[in-house]
Amino acid sequence: MKLQYQLNAAFTALLLVIMAVTGYFIYSLILDILIQDEQRQLKQKGEILIEVLNEENYGDRESLEKFSRFLDDQDLQLFLYDRKNNAVFYSTMPNSVAQGFFNNNNFADNKEALWEFENNKYVTSRIVVYPANSGLELILLTPMNDLQAVQQNFVFRLFIVFMIGGIAAVLLSYFLTKKLVTPLTMLKVQLKKVEKRKFDDLERVEASGEIKEVEESVFEMAEELKNYMKSQQTFFQNASHELKTPLMTIQGYAEGIKDGIFDEGDKENGLEVMVTEVKRLKLIINEMILLAKLDSEPDVYQPEKITGETFLKQIVDRALPLVNERGIHFTHQAEDNCHFIADEEKLLRAILNLIVNGIRYAKTKISLQIFKQNGATYITVEDDGEGISDEMMPHIFHRFVKGKNGETGLGLAISRAIIERSGGKITVDKSTLGGAKFIITFPGN
């Protein structure tokens, strides 16, 4: 079942339950209100009758006949009850009916209650005849049938109102749920396009509230997926190109040696070239495998707390031979109380990639700094080389993107993958030394 129909069905069921419960309580309450109102009216009429009785001598036959005519005019049913003798002194009903009432109901109970006679119920009201020591009570009653007819008429009208209100509420619910579900339906269509990789055909969906947030997340996800697939496609193209070149070189020399077209000198040279290309292939493949592990294997990372001074010493120990070989002046410093959470071995490789990259392009010096600023820990690597061009800078961390002296084009991509998996961020800028400046940021812990 579609979501819109589910919401409408749920709302309609809830509305029916609420209306049923409300109708039941109103049905019960209206009868109680009608009974109380009828008792109040009976009491008012009874007080009028008491005044008439007090003015007349109710023992006189002429007065009783006059009193009886007055009751007929008022269409009232009553008993004049003698509490002292527990007997009905006078009644507007036939004797048999009056006797039936007296036998079926407790006249001695001075509380106003519902009486029963021949499967019918009657509302009663009792008024004491003054003087109170006379022991006489006026008991007025009216059948419940009249009240129940009023109750049923009221309930019927209430049912009509509920029906009209319910239909209006269901129609409004249909309109609102349609307005709510339509963006989801349209979003589903866009997701189908993402599934089929039709990223250029995506259309924005008008929505509000949480659905708008979902819509924005979906399109951000689609954009990220598009970029990822594009980068993967570029990666495989570049990887095939990088692997194809040394393989063709190896194949050419191998076929030449096999066919005997090289003399001894060229054959030795060809073997050396083949060994060099095999080493290059091995380096590229190892770095591709590392990148794949960094992207897909969470267990590759073993984060721990690293102090800046200890980490700096490990970097210097490994970079010093390369620096001395090139005759580069290497300055380094780590502030006190610098620490961050990362996989020490992986992060060490990432920073050494940046150091080696700096050594490759530096003219005379390279700098490594570890310091804290605004609660975050920073690691910067700078050199005084030619720097990175503005065109190259946005792509410098992409795979197989390399400068004129680069090797595999994977070193900086590996560094970024390690740093980002360690919870940090790496950016590149121009250095005050003249070359490139790599900035690694670790948020405060």
C-alpha positions in Angstrom: 0.0 0.0 0.0 1.3 3.4 -0.9 2.3 5.8 1.9 -0.4 8.3 1.1 -3.1 5.6 1.5 -1.5 4.3 4.7 -1.5 7.8 6.2 -5.1 8.5 5.1 -6.2 5.1 6.5 -4.4 5.7 9.8 -5.9 9.2 10.1 -9.4 8.0 9.2 -9.2 5.2 11.7 -8.0 7.6 14.4 -10.8 10.0 13.5 -13.4 7.2 13.7 -12.1 6.1 17.1 -12.2 9.7 18.5 -15.7 10.3 17.0 -17.0 7.0 18.4 -15.6 7.7 21.9 -16.8 11.3 21.8 -20.2 10.3 20.6 -20.6 7.7 23.3 -19.8 10.2 26.0 -22.0 12.8 24.5 -24.8 10.2 24.2 -24.5 9.4 27.9 -24.0 12.9 29.0 -27.0 14.4 27.1 -29.4 12.0 28.7 -28.1 13.0 32.2 -28.4 16.6 31.3 -32.0 16.1 30.0 -32.9 14.2 33.2 -31.5 17.0 35.4 -33.3 19.6 33.3 -36.5 17.7 33.4 -36.2 17.4 37.2 -35.6 21.1 37.5 -38.7 21.8 35.5 -40.8 19.4 37.5 -39.5 21.0 40.6 -40.6 24.5 39.4 -44.0 23.2 38.5 -44.3 21.3 41.8 -43.6 24.5 43.7 -46.4 26.2 41.8 -48.7 23.3 42.7 -47.6 23.6 46.4 -48.7 27.2 46.4 -52.0 26.2 44.9 -52.4 23.5 47.5 -51.5 25.9 50.3 -54.1 28.4 49.2 -56.9 25.9 48.9 -58.3 23.5 51.4 -57.3 20.2 49.7 -59.7 18.3 51.9 -62.7 20.0 50.3 -64.2 18.1 47.3 -64.7 21.2 45.3 -61.1 22.3 45.8 -59.8 18.9 44.7 -61.9 19.0 41.5 -60.5 22.5 40.9 -57.0 21.2 41.6 -57.6 18.2 39.2 -58.7 20.5 36.4 -55.5 22.6 36.9 -53.4 19.4 36.6 -55.2 18.4 33.4 -54.4 21.9 32.0 -50.8 21.5 32.9 -50.6 17.8 31.5 -48.9 16.7 34.7 -48.7 13.2 36.3 -48.2 13.2 40.0 -48.8 11.6 43.3 -49.7 13.3 46.6 -47.9 11.0 49.0 -48.5 10.7 52.7 -45.2 9.8 54.2 -46.6 9.3 57.7 -49.0 6.6 56.6 -47.0 5.4 53.6 -49.9 5.8 51.4 -50.9 7.7 48.2 -53.3 10.4 49.1 -54.1 11.5 45.6 -52.9 10.6 42.0 -53.7 11.9 38.5 -53.4 8.3 37.2 -56.0 5.6 37.3 -56.1 3.6 40.5 -54.6 0.4 38.9 -51.7 2.4 37.5 -51.1 4.3 40.7 -51.2 1.0 42.6 -48.7 -0.5 40.1 -46.3 2.4 40.6 -46.6 2.0 44.4 -45.9 -1.7 44.3 -42.9 -1.4 41.9 -41.1 1.6 43.4 -40.0 2.7 46.9 -42.2 5.8 47.7 -40.6 6.0 51.1 -37.2 6.8 49.7 -37.0 10.6 49.7 -34.3 10.7 47.0 -35.2 11.7 43.5 -34.8 8.6 41.3 -35.9 6.9 38.1 -39.0 4.8 38.6 -40.0 1.8 36.5 -43.4 0.6 35.4 -44.3 -1.8 32.6 -40.8 -1.7 31.2 -40.9 2.1 31.0 -38.8 4.5 33.1 -40.0 7.8 34.6 -38.1 10.8 35.9 -39.3 11.9 39.3 -39.1 15.1 41.4 -40.3 15.3 45.1 -41.4 18.5 46.8 -42.4 18.7 50.4 -45.9 20.2 51.1 -45.8 22.9 53.8 -46.1 22.7 56.6 -43.4 20.0 56.7 -45.0 18.3 59.7 -48.0 17.4 57.6 -45.9 14.5 56.1 -47.2 15.1 52.6 -45.0 15.1 49.5 -45.8 16.0 46.0 -44.2 13.5 43.5 -44.2 14.6 39.9 -43.0 12.3 37.1 -42.6 12.3 33.4 -41.9 9.3 31.1 -38.3 8.8 29.8 -39.6 8.2 26.3 -39.9 11.9 25.7 -36.4 12.5 26.9 -35.0 9.6 24.9 -36.7 11.0 21.8 -35.0 14.3 22.4 -31.7 12.5 23.0 -32.0 10.5 19.8 -32.9 13.6 17.8 -29.9 15.3 19.2 -27.6 12.3 18.5 -28.9 12.1 15.0 -28.0 15.8 14.4 -24.7 15.2 16.1 -24.1 12.2 13.7 -24.9 14.5 10.7 -22.4 17.0 12.1 -19.8 14.3 12.7 -20.3 12.9 9.2 -19.9 16.3 7.5 -16.9 17.1 9.7 -15.4 13.7 9.2 -15.7 13.9 5.4 -14.2 17.4 5.5 -11.3 16.1 7.7 -10.7 13.1 5.4 -10.6 15.4 2.4 -8.3 17.8 4.1 -6.1 14.8 5.2 -6.0 13.6 1.6 -4.9 17.0 0.4 -2.3 17.4 3.1 -0.9 13.8 2.8 -0.8 14.3 -1.0 1.2 17.5 -0.5 3.5 15.6 1.9 3.9 12.4 -0.1 4.3 14.1 -3.6 7.8 15.3 -2.8 8.7 11.8 -1.6 7.3 10.3 -4.8 9.3 12.8 -6.9 12.4 12.1 -4.8 11.9 8.4 -5.5 12.1 9.1 -9.2 15.3 11.1 -8.7 16.8 8.2 -6.7 15.9 5.8 -9.6 18.0 8.2 -11.8 20.8 7.9 -9.3 20.5 4.1 -9.4 20.8 4.2 -13.2 23.7 6.7 -12.9 21.8 9.4 -14.8 23.4 12.2 -12.7 22.9 14.9 -15.4 19.1 14.2 -15.5 18.5 14.9 -11.8 16.0 17.6 -11.0 15.5 19.4 -7.7 12.3 18.7 -5.7 10.3 21.4 -4.0 9.8 20.4 -0.4 9.9 21.8 3.1 10.9 20.8 6.6 12.6 17.4 7.1 11.8 16.3 3.6 13.7 19.3 2.3 16.7 18.2 4.4 16.4 14.7 2.9 16.2 16.1 -0.6 19.3 18.1 0.0 21.1 15.1 1.4 20.1 13.0 -1.6 21.4 15.5 -4.1 24.6 16.0 -2.1 25.0 12.2 -2.0 24.4 12.1 -5.8 27.0 14.8 -6.4 29.5 12.9 -4.2 28.7 9.7 -6.0 29.1 11.3 -9.3 32.5 12.8 -8.3 33.5 9.4 -6.9 32.6 7.5 -10.0 34.3 10.1 -12.1 37.5 9.9 -10.0 37.3 6.1 -10.1 37.1 6.2 -13.8 40.0 8.6 -14.0 41.9 6.5 -11.6 41.5 3.3 -13.7 42.4 5.2 -16.9 45.5 6.7 -15.3 46.4 3.4 -13.6 46.1 1.5 -16.9 48.3 4.1 -18.5 50.9 4.1 -15.7 51.0 0.3 -15.8 51.0 0.0 -19.6 54.1 2.1 -20.2 56.6 0.0 -18.1 54.9 -3.2 -19.4 55.4 -2.1 -23.0 59.1 -1.3 -22.2 59.6 -4.7 -20.6 57.8 -6.5 -23.4 59.9 -4.7 -26.0 63.2 -5.5 -24.4 62.1 -9.1 -23.7 61.1 -9.8 -27.3 64.3 -8.2 -28.6 66.4 -10.3 -26.3 64.4 -13.4 -27.3 64.8 -12.7 -31.0 68.5 -12.0 -30.6 68.4 -8.5 -32.2 70.5 -6.9 -29.4 74.2 -7.3 -29.0 75.7 -8.0 -25.6 75.9 -4.3 -24.6 72.3 -3.6 -25.5 71.2 -6.8 -23.9 72.8 -5.9 -20.6 71.3 -2.4 -20.8 67.9 -3.9 -21.7 68.0 -6.2 -18.7 68.8 -3.2 -16.4 65.9 -1.3 -17.9 63.6 -4.3 -17.3 64.7 -4.6 -13.7 64.1 -0.8 -13.2 60.7 -1.0 -14.8 59.7 -4.0 -12.7 60.7 -2.1 -9.5 58.6 0.8 -10.8 55.7 -1.5 -11.4 56.0 -3.0 -8.0 56.0 0.4 -6.4 52.9 1.5 -8.3 51.1 -1.7 -7.5 52.0 -1.6 -3.8 50.8 2.0 -3.5 47.6 1.1 -5.3 47.0 -1.8 -2.9 47.6 0.6 0.0 45.1 3.1 -1.3 42.6 0.3 -1.8 43.1 -0.8 1.8 42.8 2.7 3.2 39.5 3.1 1.4 37.9 -0.2 2.2 39.5 -1.8 5.4 38.6 0.0 8.6 40.8 -2.4 10.6 43.9 -1.0 8.8 43.9 2.0 11.2 44.9 1.6 14.8 44.5 5.1 16.4 46.4 6.1 19.5 47.4 9.2 21.3 50.6 10.7 19.8 52.7 13.5 21.3 54.2 16.1 19.0 57.8 15.8 20.2 58.0 12.0 19.9 56.4 12.1 16.5 58.8 14.8 15.3 61.8 12.8 16.4 60.6 9.7 14.4 60.2 11.9 11.3 63.6 13.5 11.6 65.3 10.1 12.1 63.9 8.8 8.9 64.2 12.0 6.8 67.7 13.0 7.8 69.5 10.6 5.4 67.5 11.9 2.4 68.1 15.5 3.5 71.8 15.0 3.9 72.1 13.3 0.5 70.5 16.3 -1.2 72.3 18.8 0.9 69.0 20.4 2.0 68.8 22.5 5.2 66.1 20.9 7.3 64.5 23.0 10.1 62.0 21.4 12.5 60.2 22.3 15.7 57.5 20.9 17.9 55.7 22.9 20.6 55.2 21.5 24.1 51.9 19.7 24.9 51.0 19.0 21.3 49.1 15.8 20.8 46.6 14.2 18.5 44.8 10.8 17.9 46.0 8.9 14.8 47.5 5.7 13.6 51.2 6.5 14.2 52.7 4.2 11.6 50.3 5.4 8.8 50.6 9.0 9.8 54.4 8.7 9.8 54.2 7.5 6.2 51.9 10.4 5.2 54.2 13.0 6.6 57.3 11.4 5.1 55.5 11.5 1.7 55.2 15.2 2.1 58.9 15.5 3.3 60.1 13.5 0.3 57.9 15.6 -2.0 59.4 18.7 -0.4 63.0 17.4 -0.7 62.3 16.6 -4.4 61.4 20.2 -5.2 63.3 22.2 -2.6 66.3 24.3 -3.6 68.0 24.8 -0.3 65.7 24.2 2.7 62.6 22.5 4.0 60.7 23.2 7.2 58.5 21.0 9.5 56.5 22.6 12.3 54.1 21.1 14.9 52.1 23.6 17.0 48.8 24.3 18.6 46.4 27.1 17.7 42.9 27.8 18.8 42.7 24.3 20.4 43.7 22.5 17.2 47.0 20.8 16.4 48.8 21.8 13.2 51.6 20.1 11.2 53.1 22.2 8.4 55.6 21.1 5.7 57.2 23.9 3.6 59.9 24.2 1.0 61.6 26.9 -1.0 61.1 25.3 -4.4 59.1 26.6 -7.4 55.8 25.8 -5.7 52.6 24.5 -7.2 50.8 26.3 -10.0 47.3 27.6 -9.5 46.0 25.2 -12.2 47.5 22.2 -10.4 46.6 23.1 -6.8 42.9 22.0 -6.9 44.0 18.6 -8.2 47.3 18.0 -6.4 45.8 15.3 -4.1 44.1 13.3 -6.9 45.5 10.0 -7.9 48.1 9.9 -10.6 48.4 13.7 -10.6 52.1 14.5 -10.4 54.6 17.3 -11.2 57.4 17.2 -13.6 59.7 15.3 -11.1 57.0 13.1 -9.7 57.2 9.3 -9.6 53.9 7.5 -9.3 51.5 10.3 -8.6 50.1 8.4 -5.7 52.1 9.8 -2.7 50.0 12.8 -2.0 46.8 10.8 -2.6 48.0 8.3 0.0 48.9 11.1 2.5 45.4 12.7 2.1 43.7 9.3 2.6 45.7 8.6 5.8 45.2 12.0 7.3 41.4 12.1 6.6 41.0 8.6 8.0 42.8 9.9 11.1 40.2 12.6 11.6 42.4 15.4 10.2 42.4 17.6 7.1 45.1 18.5 4.7 45.3 21.6 2.5 48.0 23.1 0.3 49.0 26.8 -0.1 51.9 28.9 -1.1 54.8 29.1 1.4 56.5 32.2 2.5 59.7 30.3 1.7 58.7 30.5 -2.0 57.5 26.9 -2.6 54.6 24.8 -1.4 53.1 24.7 2.1 51.1 21.6 3.2 48.9 22.2 6.3 47.6 19.3 8.3 44.9 20.1 10.9 43.8 17.9 13.7 40.8 19.1 15.8 41.2 19.5 19.5 40.7 16.5 21.7 
